């Protein structure tokens, strides 16, 4: 069954719009709908000498059709100001957020089966005067989700995060039994439902060096992490650890793990991005819809030059399609 996958190009002065243009190079089994200003995409097409692309205005009242090579289907959303590739303009911050809102609301009402996002520039949105810490938190608030989990995946490795965009000094206070319980329940449930894993094997890092060294290098493992894991194991969740973060990322553990749960952003993601940068995908778990994203930033220095790597966007779309299929199959079983 053909589905609709909605895509947001992100920061208009970054590489997102030109990455989207490359979708015209291939056929896809689902309909891809780009929420963007058509004039923005046409401007990049002219710069990159891609004026052969046919732009089709999205019509939700027509049955979904598979994406055809040479075309892009666009859900029109008007820019607030002109765009120069590589040059940020805070006046377009509301435009960026409007594209995200349109796409997410379309997923919530069933219009779209999944959402794929290209990178936004958090700083310029905040410079406009809108508090914005990232896609993950934006979609959580819009969907009124109690808790969400950021997970990045590449071939052979999935890394989920207990905390996301926090200063290092604040992380320990956020590692609580309540948070870990919510995060692990979401991770376990979504691995089952959206990845079709019957009994997910989840390996967990400690917070401190050497996982606390028996309390000599910090007590978070003894006081919070270990008791919480023991309690959740009693619910038949397959949890292992906590392991030191400097040893968990080796084949002995990775080959057995369906996912590794790291305590904070820069504890788990450097390893994953070293292993699969450009071929990894960012996934938001815990939402009532499927959302995947590229694993890189706006790359302003590359914008408009036609040299940006398209691999992560294609992986994000393929992952979204696979997750949709798994989720629908599990819904049908129930």
N, C-alpha and C positions, 0 to 999 in steps of 0.2 A: 504494500500500500504506500503510495507516494505521500510523503509528509512535507510540511513547510518548516524549514529551518531559517530563523531570522538572524541576521548578522548586522552588528554595529561597527562602523569603521573607526570609531574612537576619535582621537585628537585629529582635527582636519588638517593641521600643518605637519603631522607626522607621517609615518609610512603606512598607516592603516588604509587610507583611500587607495593607494596604488597596489597594496596587497589584495584588496578586494577586486581590483581590475583583473588580476591574474586568474580569478575564478572563471573568466570568460575563455580560458585556454582549455578547459576540460568539460566533459559531461559529468553530471552527478545524478544519482538515482532519485534524489529529492529536489523539491523546489527551494532555491535559495533566494531569500528576500533581503535586500540591503536597505536599511533605514538610513537615508542620507539625503543631502541636497543633490539632485541630479546634476546641477551646474558644477558642483565641486568635482564630481566624478568625471564629468566631461572635460573640465579644466586639466585634471591629471592625465586623462586619456590623450589630450592634445599635446601636453608636455612630453609624454612618453611615446608619442607617435602610435597610439592605440585607437585611432579614430575609426577603426573597422568594427569596434564593439557596438552592438545594437542595444540600446537602453529601452527597457519595457517598463511601463508604469504598472505598479502592482494593483491588482484587483482582487480583493478578498472574496468577492461573490462568484468568482470562477474557480472551478475545481483545481486543486494543485496539479501541476505538471512537472515532470523531471526537468532539471536545469540542463539547458542545451548550450553546447560550445558556441562561442561567438556572441552570447547574450548576457545581460545582467538585468535582473528584475529589481526595480527600485521603489521603495515606499518613500514618497517625497517628504522631506523635513527641511525647512528653510534655515540656512545659515543666518547669523545675526550680523556678520561683518565679512569683508573680503578676506581671502586666504592667500598667503605667500608660503610655499613649501619651506619648512624649516624655521619659520618665524611664528612664535606663539602670539596669540591675541586673546586676551582674557574676555573680550566681548563675545567670543564664541562659546564660552563655558555653558551658558544656558542651552545652546544648541546641542552640545555633547550630552548633557543630562536629559534633554528631551528625547534624543534617539534611544538612550537607555530605557527611559520610562515607557516609550511606545513599545519597544521590543518586549520588555518584561511584562507589561500589562497584556500584551498579545499572547504571551505564554500562559499567564494566569487565567485568561478567559477561553483558552483552548484554540485560539486562532493559529498559534505556532506550536510545533512539537518540541522545539529546543531553541536555545539562544547561544550564539557564538559571538564573542566580543574581541575586537582588536584593541590595542592599548590606548588608554587615556593618559593625560598628563595631570596628575593630582595637584601639583603645585599651582598651575594656572587657574584651575577651578577654585582653589582656595584664595588665590589672589583676587578673583572676582568678588569674593565675599561670601562664597558658599562653602560651608564646612563639608569636606569630602575626604574620606580616608581610603576609599577604594571601591571597586566594583562589588566586592564581596559584601561589605557593610551596606552599600546602597541597595542592593537587591534584597538583603535581609530585612531592611526597614520597609521597603516597598511591599514585600510579600508578607510582612508581619510574622516572619519566622522567629521562633523563640531563640534558636541558636543555629549557626551555620558553621561549616568546616571547610577550610581551604585544603585542597589536595592537588598536588602536581603529579603527573604520570608520564613516563616514557617507557620504552620497551624494557621489560624486566624489572621495573621499579615504580612503586607508588609511594609517595610521601605525603601524609596528612599532617596538619599543624594543630596543636592544642591552642595556641595563641597566634595572632596574625601580625597586624601592624601596630606594634607597641614598642616604646623605648625599652632598652634592656633593663633599665632600673625598675621598671614596673612589672616585669614578667613574673617574678616569684610570687607577688601578691595575687596575681590572677590565676596561678596554678592551685585551684581548690578542688576538693572532692566533687563539689557540685558541677564545676566546669568540666572536669575530666569525665564524669559520668555522662553528661550530655554529649560531649564530643565523641566518646567511644560508642554510645548508643547510635548516634547518627552515622558514624563511620561503619559500624557493623551492619546496620540496617540497609544503608545505601549500597554497600558492597554486595549484599544479597540481592536487593531489588533492582538496582541499576547496572550491576555488573554480572549478575547471574551466578554469583559464588555462593554455594550452598552453606559452607561453614568457613567463613573468612578467617585466615590466620593473621593476627595483628601483633606485630612486634613493637615494643614501646621503648623509647629512650628515657634515660634519667634527665634531670635538669642540670645537675652539677657535673664537673669533671669526675670521671670514674664512677658515675652514678652515685656520687656522694661519699664514696669510700667509707661505708658503714657509719656515716654521720660525721666523719672528720672533715669533710669538704662541703658540708651543708646538710640540712635535715629534711629538705623537701621530699626526698625519696622515702625516708622512714616515716615521716609524719603524714604525708599526703598520697604520694604516688603508689607505693606498695599496698597500703590498706585499701585504696580504691580499686586497684587491679584485683586484689583478692576477693573483694565483694562482688565485682562484676564477673569474675570467673565462676562464682556460684550461680550465675544466671546462664551458664553454658556459653559464654563468649570466650572464644579461643584467644587468650592474651598471653604474651610472653614478655618477660622483662620485669623491671626496667634494666636496660643494658647501657653501658657507656656509649655516648654518641660517637666517640672516636673509633669504636670497634664494631658497631652494629652494621655499618655499611661495607660488608664483605660477603662473598658468596655463601659462606657458612650459614648466615642468617638470611640474606636477601633471596636466596633460592627457595627458602621455605615460606617467606612472608608474602601474603597477598597485599599487605600495606605496612609501612612503618609509620608510627605516630611519633613525631618529634614535638618537643615542648615549645619551640619558638621558631620563627621565620628563618633566621640565618643559621640555625642548628641543622636543619634538614635540607634546605633548598640548594645550598652550594653544591652538595654532592649530586643531587638530581640534575642540576643544570650542567655540571661538568660531564655527567654521563650522557645527557641527551639534549643539550641546548640546540634549539632550532627544530627539534623533533619531539618536543614535549608539549603537554597540554595542561592548562590550569582548570580545575574542576571545582565548582562550588557544591558541596553536599549539604543536605538539610533543607534545601528549597523545595517548594511544591512544583518545581519544573526543572528541566535539565539546562545547566549553563556550563559551557566550556569556553576557554579563552586561550590565546597565544601565551607563550612563556617569556615574552620579551617586552621591552618598552617602546616608546614612540620613535626612537632613533631619528631625532630631528636632523642630524647631520647627513642622513642618507635620503631624506625625503625629496621626492621629485627627480631622483637620479636613476631609478630603475634597477638598483642593485640590491635591494632588500631581499632577504631569504624568505621565501614563501612557505617553507616546510611546516612551521608550527601552525599556521592558519589551516592548512590542509589536514594536519593531524587533528586539530580541534574540531573540524567539521566531521571527519571520519569517526572520531570518538563520540561526538554527539549523536550521530546516526546509529552507532552500535548501542549506545545507552538507551536511546528511544526504543530500539527493537527489544532489548532486554526488559525494559520497564513495562512495555506493552505485553510481552509474553507473560511476565509475572502477574500483571493485573488480570489477564485472561485466565490464568490458573486459579486465581482466587475467586 
